[in-house]
């Protein structure tokens, strides 16, 4: 009974060790029973799904029927999902096992994992440091050995940031490659469901299962199977952005040089115009769309009124969005942000005519110590996602890969490719791995 034994081992480990990590908010009460059913089904039919043997955690903003999906907020503290998100349906259809719901920044609003109403997530790969966010619990769960893979959402780096800090592979698919049906989103024009894994191979396998068009999400598109075999000569574009710690840039440069020497690929520095406007553009969109999306949490349908029970960062974004969308501004800020977003998308499209992939660090600096985020300026915290946000604005795919360690702390590097080029991206990532 392969899956059953694996599930029991993971549950035992979680109960013993998660108190010091705080990766999970809710465990699947039926996980052993469901594991047994998967094993019996495989034994009876002789057929194994693509994800047979994989135990998967799920960020607490993705609906899993019957499980508490509270977005790490007191607003939805006891809310049980009434249905499965499309990605969950696809995982179950391929014999994947859901073990529980992972911690995150409240309503995915944050970049460190410190904004959860149920306590910060600790970083198993760098004790005492933040695990990154907002998909903090998903990354911490995989890094701590509590599950094989974990789903999350990426609005501006929310999977790649924690993957970098925890020494994992973090995938943000192209906008529309993976259905968002069942996701309680932060920003509808930017959010994308993705995942963290220990290897590129595992990441590619899960992506191949969850990708594809969904009639319940009109933004989705069909794609070919994810193939990582890539043997052609690849042209890499090295993107340099101000504010990156020299030690991190040096580590990335060394890895790019090593890979190009080994494979015969080429690399050159490349500039993306308007990239320095990414953070300002991103937060105008997020504030406006988050404010709009949270109007359903009015205390009549779900839990309590959000303004009365949410944390500081969620309230900041609600009030900011309310101000940006005031009638007297006639959409001026939001429309301007959409225009700049389009400029950035066009710049990336132009860059991919000259190179196959872009490479750059995932985060500009090392993760801070747990608790220090409260002492930092908001602008400083927001600027931490300056290297990941552009991929969300452009709607392209991006993956963060472990590059090594500095002072014992994991450091990640991003590979970005054009929209729908996940196979190429993961093939290149495999060469770096």
PLY file of the C-alpha trace (Angstrom):
ply
format ascii 1.0
element vertex 433
property float x
property float y
property float z
element edge 432
property int vertex1
property int vertex2
end_header
0.00 0.00 0.00
2.42 2.64 -1.30
0.36 5.83 -0.92
-1.21 4.81 2.40
2.14 4.16 4.05
3.56 7.39 2.64
0.58 9.39 3.90
0.89 7.92 7.40
4.61 8.76 7.49
4.00 12.36 6.40
1.17 12.87 8.91
3.35 11.55 11.72
6.19 13.87 10.69
3.87 16.88 10.47
2.39 16.24 13.91
5.86 15.87 15.37
7.65 18.77 13.65
5.21 21.33 12.22
4.78 23.16 15.51
8.20 24.70 14.86
7.45 25.48 11.20
3.74 26.38 11.07
3.41 25.22 7.46
-0.07 23.69 7.72
-3.32 25.31 8.86
-5.55 22.28 8.32
-4.87 18.60 7.64
-7.08 16.36 5.54
-8.98 14.29 8.11
-9.61 11.60 5.50
-6.09 11.48 4.06
-5.32 7.88 5.11
-8.71 6.67 3.91
-8.27 8.44 0.56
-4.73 7.06 0.23
-6.02 3.54 0.83
-8.69 4.04 -1.84
-6.06 5.17 -4.36
-3.90 2.10 -3.62
-6.87 -0.26 -3.96
-7.96 1.38 -7.21
-4.50 0.94 -8.72
-4.32 -2.64 -7.51
-7.76 -3.39 -8.94
-7.27 -1.73 -12.35
-3.52 -2.13 -12.79
-3.38 1.48 -13.96
-1.48 4.27 -12.21
-2.28 7.94 -12.67
0.55 10.36 -13.48
0.60 11.55 -9.86
0.31 8.17 -8.16
2.55 8.26 -5.10
2.61 12.06 -4.89
1.38 13.67 -1.66
0.43 17.30 -2.22
-0.15 20.33 0.01
-2.50 23.12 -1.09
-2.32 26.83 -0.27
-5.27 27.90 1.84
-6.78 30.07 -0.91
-7.54 27.16 -3.29
-10.81 25.32 -2.70
-10.59 21.64 -1.73
-14.04 20.22 -1.05
-14.75 19.65 2.63
-11.50 21.22 3.83
-11.06 24.55 5.62
-10.02 27.17 3.08
-9.59 30.29 5.19
-6.89 32.24 3.31
-5.03 32.42 6.66
-7.61 34.95 7.82
-10.02 35.25 10.75
-12.54 36.49 8.21
-12.97 32.94 6.84
-11.64 31.09 9.88
-14.03 28.12 9.70
-15.04 28.26 6.03
-15.15 24.80 4.45
-14.88 24.68 0.68
-18.08 23.37 -0.97
-16.34 22.23 -4.15
-12.97 21.31 -5.68
-11.01 23.84 -7.73
-10.25 22.68 -11.27
-6.61 21.98 -10.38
-7.74 19.75 -7.51
-10.08 17.81 -9.80
-7.20 17.23 -12.21
-4.82 16.13 -9.46
-7.35 13.68 -8.02
-8.04 12.28 -11.51
-4.33 11.38 -11.77
-4.20 9.72 -8.32
-2.56 12.62 -6.50
-3.29 12.78 -2.75
-4.15 16.07 -0.97
-2.69 16.08 2.55
-3.75 19.50 3.83
-4.04 23.28 3.51
-0.91 25.37 3.93
-0.28 28.67 5.67
0.14 31.92 3.73
0.03 35.67 4.04
-3.59 36.64 4.76
-5.58 36.62 1.50
-2.17 36.27 -0.23
-1.39 39.88 0.70
2.31 39.86 1.59
5.73 38.64 0.59
7.20 37.10 3.74
4.66 34.75 5.33
4.47 37.01 8.39
0.99 38.35 7.67
-0.99 35.18 8.47
-3.65 35.54 11.15
-2.40 32.21 12.52
1.27 33.08 12.93
4.30 33.43 10.66
5.72 30.48 8.76
9.30 29.60 9.68
11.90 28.74 7.04
13.11 25.12 7.44
16.05 25.81 5.09
17.18 28.90 7.03
15.93 28.74 10.64
14.95 32.10 12.08
14.41 33.62 8.63
11.14 34.20 6.79
10.16 31.53 4.29
8.94 34.11 1.79
5.43 34.74 0.62
2.71 34.77 0.06
2.84 30.98 -0.52
4.97 30.59 2.59
3.42 27.41 3.97
3.55 25.62 0.61
7.31 26.16 0.27
8.00 25.43 3.94
5.97 22.19 3.78
8.02 20.85 0.86
11.33 22.07 2.31
10.54 20.46 5.68
9.71 17.13 4.04
6.00 17.23 4.92
4.83 16.56 1.33
6.24 16.02 -2.15
4.79 19.05 -3.92
2.57 21.97 -2.90
0.21 24.21 -4.85
0.17 27.95 -4.40
-0.73 31.13 -6.21
1.66 33.69 -7.72
0.49 37.29 -8.12
3.87 39.04 -8.18
6.33 36.38 -7.07
4.33 34.58 -4.38
5.66 31.15 -5.41
9.09 32.06 -6.74
10.01 34.20 -3.72
9.46 31.40 -1.13
10.96 28.82 -3.50
14.14 30.91 -3.58
14.27 31.27 0.21
13.59 27.58 0.83
15.90 26.13 -1.84
13.13 24.78 -4.11
11.82 24.92 -7.67
8.89 27.36 -7.92
6.78 27.59 -11.09
4.61 30.51 -12.18
2.84 29.39 -15.37
1.83 31.77 -18.14
-1.36 33.68 -17.38
-4.19 31.42 -18.53
-2.27 28.15 -18.80
-3.75 26.88 -15.52
-7.39 27.41 -14.56
-8.01 29.77 -11.66
-11.52 28.37 -11.04
-11.66 27.73 -7.30
-8.92 30.21 -6.41
-9.76 33.01 -3.97
-7.66 35.50 -5.86
-5.79 38.61 -4.80
-5.73 40.24 -8.24
-7.72 38.68 -11.07
-5.57 40.04 -13.90
-2.29 38.86 -12.38
-2.90 35.73 -10.26
-1.83 32.34 -11.50
-1.97 28.97 -9.72
1.40 27.23 -9.72
3.48 25.04 -7.42
6.73 24.34 -5.63
8.67 21.09 -5.91
12.05 19.63 -5.09
13.08 19.01 -8.71
12.35 20.39 -12.16
11.11 16.95 -13.21
8.47 16.91 -10.46
7.51 20.49 -11.31
7.08 19.61 -14.99
4.99 16.56 -14.18
2.54 18.47 -11.99
2.28 21.30 -14.51
1.46 18.82 -17.27
-1.44 17.56 -15.14
-2.96 20.90 -14.10
-2.54 22.87 -17.37
-5.19 23.42 -20.02
-8.37 25.21 -20.99
-11.34 25.26 -18.63
-14.81 26.44 -19.64
-15.25 27.78 -16.10
-12.31 30.18 -16.55
-12.51 32.22 -19.75
-8.86 33.35 -19.48
-7.50 29.82 -20.01
-6.04 28.38 -23.19
-5.12 24.92 -24.44
-1.49 23.86 -24.69
0.62 20.97 -25.87
1.97 18.50 -23.27
4.90 19.84 -21.25
8.07 18.43 -22.84
11.38 19.40 -21.25
13.68 17.81 -23.84
15.54 20.73 -25.34
18.66 20.08 -27.39
18.96 23.15 -29.58
21.41 25.98 -29.07
19.82 28.32 -26.54
20.38 32.07 -26.39
20.13 33.41 -22.86
19.51 37.06 -22.01
20.93 38.17 -18.66
18.74 40.91 -17.16
20.45 43.25 -14.70
18.30 45.24 -12.32
19.49 47.84 -9.81
19.39 46.98 -6.13
20.53 43.34 -6.28
23.07 42.38 -3.62
26.45 41.84 -5.34
26.91 38.37 -3.80
23.59 37.19 -5.26
24.32 38.57 -8.73
27.78 36.99 -8.62
26.28 33.58 -7.81
23.82 33.84 -10.72
26.52 35.04 -13.14
28.75 32.11 -12.17
25.95 29.60 -12.80
25.11 31.12 -16.20
28.78 30.96 -17.20
29.08 27.34 -16.08
25.97 26.27 -18.02
26.93 28.07 -21.21
30.41 26.52 -21.11
28.95 23.06 -20.57
26.18 23.24 -23.17
27.63 25.55 -25.80
24.72 27.95 -25.30
25.32 31.70 -25.54
24.48 34.49 -23.09
24.41 38.25 -23.38
23.25 41.14 -21.22
19.84 42.47 -22.17
17.75 45.44 -21.04
14.00 45.50 -20.51
12.71 49.05 -20.81
10.16 50.28 -18.24
11.04 47.41 -15.87
11.83 49.95 -13.15
8.13 50.92 -13.19
6.99 47.38 -12.44
6.46 47.73 -8.67
4.47 50.97 -8.91
2.34 49.58 -11.74
1.74 46.30 -9.96
0.46 47.76 -6.70
-2.01 50.11 -8.40
-3.53 47.08 -10.13
-3.44 44.90 -7.01
-4.97 47.53 -4.73
-7.83 48.25 -7.15
-8.59 44.61 -7.98
-8.23 43.40 -4.40
-10.63 46.08 -3.17
-13.14 45.02 -5.82
-12.75 41.32 -5.03
-13.17 41.73 -1.27
-16.57 43.42 -1.53
-18.16 39.95 -1.27
-16.74 39.60 2.27
-19.42 41.89 3.71
-20.38 39.70 6.67
-23.63 38.54 5.07
-22.40 35.61 2.98
-18.98 34.60 4.32
-17.89 34.82 7.92
-17.52 38.40 9.15
-17.00 41.76 7.49
-13.44 41.86 6.21
-12.59 45.41 7.37
-13.49 44.47 10.94
-11.41 41.29 11.20
-8.48 41.47 8.78
-4.84 42.24 9.47
-2.94 45.44 8.79
-1.62 44.58 5.31
-5.03 43.46 4.03
-6.63 46.63 5.41
-3.91 48.76 3.79
-4.71 47.26 0.39
-8.46 47.61 0.84
-8.21 51.28 1.83
-5.68 51.94 -0.93
-7.92 50.29 -3.50
-10.94 52.22 -2.25
-9.06 55.49 -2.73
-7.70 54.57 -6.19
-11.15 53.61 -7.48
-13.05 56.64 -6.14
-15.52 57.99 -8.70
-13.83 61.39 -8.96
-10.63 59.78 -10.28
-12.60 58.17 -13.16
-10.25 55.18 -13.24
-7.23 57.41 -13.91
-4.76 55.46 -11.78
-6.01 52.01 -12.76
-6.17 52.83 -16.48
-2.67 54.32 -16.39
-1.36 51.17 -14.68
-2.99 49.00 -17.36
-1.28 51.10 -20.05
2.15 50.68 -18.43
1.47 46.97 -17.97
0.94 46.75 -21.72
4.23 48.59 -22.36
6.09 46.11 -20.15
4.40 43.15 -21.89
5.46 44.53 -25.27
9.05 44.96 -24.07
9.25 41.31 -23.00
7.74 40.21 -26.31
10.41 42.23 -28.10
13.18 40.70 -25.97
12.07 37.14 -26.78
12.61 37.84 -30.49
16.35 37.99 -29.75
16.78 35.44 -26.95
15.13 32.16 -25.93
15.02 32.91 -22.22
15.80 35.60 -19.69
17.79 34.88 -16.54
18.01 37.00 -13.41
18.00 36.61 -9.61
14.69 35.76 -7.94
15.10 38.13 -4.98
17.41 41.14 -4.63
18.57 40.22 -1.12
18.53 37.46 1.47
15.36 36.81 3.51
15.10 38.91 6.65
14.65 37.49 10.14
11.13 36.64 11.29
9.61 39.73 12.91
11.83 42.26 11.14
9.23 42.88 8.43
7.16 44.93 10.88
10.08 47.33 11.33
10.70 47.87 7.60
9.22 50.64 5.46
6.30 49.54 3.28
8.17 50.74 0.17
11.17 48.59 1.12
8.99 45.51 1.62
7.13 46.07 -1.66
10.38 46.61 -3.61
11.48 43.12 -2.56
9.36 41.68 -5.40
10.86 43.97 -8.05
12.48 41.04 -9.90
9.46 38.73 -9.90
6.60 41.16 -10.59
7.53 41.83 -14.26
6.67 38.25 -15.32
3.16 38.64 -13.89
2.65 41.98 -15.60
3.81 40.48 -18.91
1.73 37.31 -18.47
4.74 35.10 -19.26
6.03 31.95 -17.56
8.81 31.98 -14.97
10.54 29.49 -12.70
12.83 29.97 -9.71
15.69 27.49 -9.27
18.10 26.93 -6.38
21.48 28.47 -7.23
23.40 27.73 -4.07
23.73 29.37 -0.67
25.11 32.56 0.83
25.85 32.42 4.57
24.00 29.09 4.58
20.83 30.67 3.17
19.39 29.40 -0.16
19.44 31.74 -3.16
17.31 31.34 -6.29
17.60 32.33 -9.93
14.75 32.87 -12.38
14.37 31.58 -15.92
11.66 33.39 -17.89
10.25 32.43 -21.30
7.45 33.68 -23.52
3.76 33.00 -22.92
2.97 29.31 -23.39
6.64 28.27 -23.56
6.68 26.29 -20.31
8.27 23.26 -21.97
11.21 25.30 -23.23
11.54 27.08 -19.87
11.63 23.88 -17.86
14.04 22.26 -20.33
16.43 25.18 -19.82
15.86 25.00 -16.07
16.78 21.33 -16.12
20.16 22.19 -17.66
20.80 24.64 -14.83
19.67 22.09 -12.28
0 1
1 2
2 3
3 4
4 5
5 6
6 7
7 8
8 9
9 10
10 11
11 12
12 13
13 14
14 15
15 16
16 17
17 18
18 19
19 20
20 21
21 22
22 23
23 24
24 25
25 26
26 27
27 28
28 29
29 30
30 31
31 32
32 33
33 34
34 35
35 36
36 37
37 38
38 39
39 40
40 41
41 42
42 43
43 44
44 45
45 46
46 47
47 48
48 49
49 50
50 51
51 52
52 53
53 54
54 55
55 56
56 57
57 58
58 59
59 60
60 61
61 62
62 63
63 64
64 65
65 66
66 67
67 68
68 69
69 70
70 71
71 72
72 73
73 74
74 75
75 76
76 77
77 78
78 79
79 80
80 81
81 82
82 83
83 84
84 85
85 86
86 87
87 88
88 89
89 90
90 91
91 92
92 93
93 94
94 95
95 96
96 97
97 98
98 99
99 100
100 101
101 102
102 103
103 104
104 105
105 106
106 107
107 108
108 109
109 110
110 111
111 112
112 113
113 114
114 115
115 116
116 117
117 118
118 119
119 120
120 121
121 122
122 123
123 124
124 125
125 126
126 127
127 128
128 129
129 130
130 131
131 132
132 133
133 134
134 135
135 136
136 137
137 138
138 139
139 140
140 141
141 142
142 143
143 144
144 145
145 146
146 147
147 148
148 149
149 150
150 151
151 152
152 153
153 154
154 155
155 156
156 157
157 158
158 159
159 160
160 161
161 162
162 163
163 164
164 165
165 166
166 167
167 168
168 169
169 170
170 171
171 172
172 173
173 174
174 175
175 176
176 177
177 178
178 179
179 180
180 181
181 182
182 183
183 184
184 185
185 186
186 187
187 188
188 189
189 190
190 191
191 192
192 193
193 194
194 195
195 196
196 197
197 198
198 199
199 200
200 201
201 202
202 203
203 204
204 205
205 206
206 207
207 208
208 209
209 210
210 211
211 212
212 213
213 214
214 215
215 216
216 217
217 218
218 219
219 220
220 221
221 222
222 223
223 224
224 225
225 226
226 227
227 228
228 229
229 230
230 231
231 232
232 233
233 234
234 235
235 236
236 237
237 238
238 239
239 240
240 241
241 242
242 243
243 244
244 245
245 246
246 247
247 248
248 249
249 250
250 251
251 252
252 253
253 254
254 255
255 256
256 257
257 258
258 259
259 260
260 261
261 262
262 263
263 264
264 265
265 266
266 267
267 268
268 269
269 270
270 271
271 272
272 273
273 274
274 275
275 276
276 277
277 278
278 279
279 280
280 281
281 282
282 283
283 284
284 285
285 286
286 287
287 288
288 289
289 290
290 291
291 292
292 293
293 294
294 295
295 296
296 297
297 298
298 299
299 300
300 301
301 302
302 303
303 304
304 305
305 306
306 307
307 308
308 309
309 310
310 311
311 312
312 313
313 314
314 315
315 316
316 317
317 318
318 319
319 320
320 321
321 322
322 323
323 324
324 325
325 326
326 327
327 328
328 329
329 330
330 331
331 332
332 333
333 334
334 335
335 336
336 337
337 338
338 339
339 340
340 341
341 342
342 343
343 344
344 345
345 346
346 347
347 348
348 349
349 350
350 351
351 352
352 353
353 354
354 355
355 356
356 357
357 358
358 359
359 360
360 361
361 362
362 363
363 364
364 365
365 366
366 367
367 368
368 369
369 370
370 371
371 372
372 373
373 374
374 375
375 376
376 377
377 378
378 379
379 380
380 381
381 382
382 383
383 384
384 385
385 386
386 387
387 388
388 389
389 390
390 391
391 392
392 393
393 394
394 395
395 396
396 397
397 398
398 399
399 400
400 401
401 402
402 403
403 404
404 405
405 406
406 407
407 408
408 409
409 410
410 411
411 412
412 413
413 414
414 415
415 416
416 417
417 418
418 419
419 420
420 421
421 422
422 423
423 424
424 425
425 426
426 427
427 428
428 429
429 430
430 431
431 432
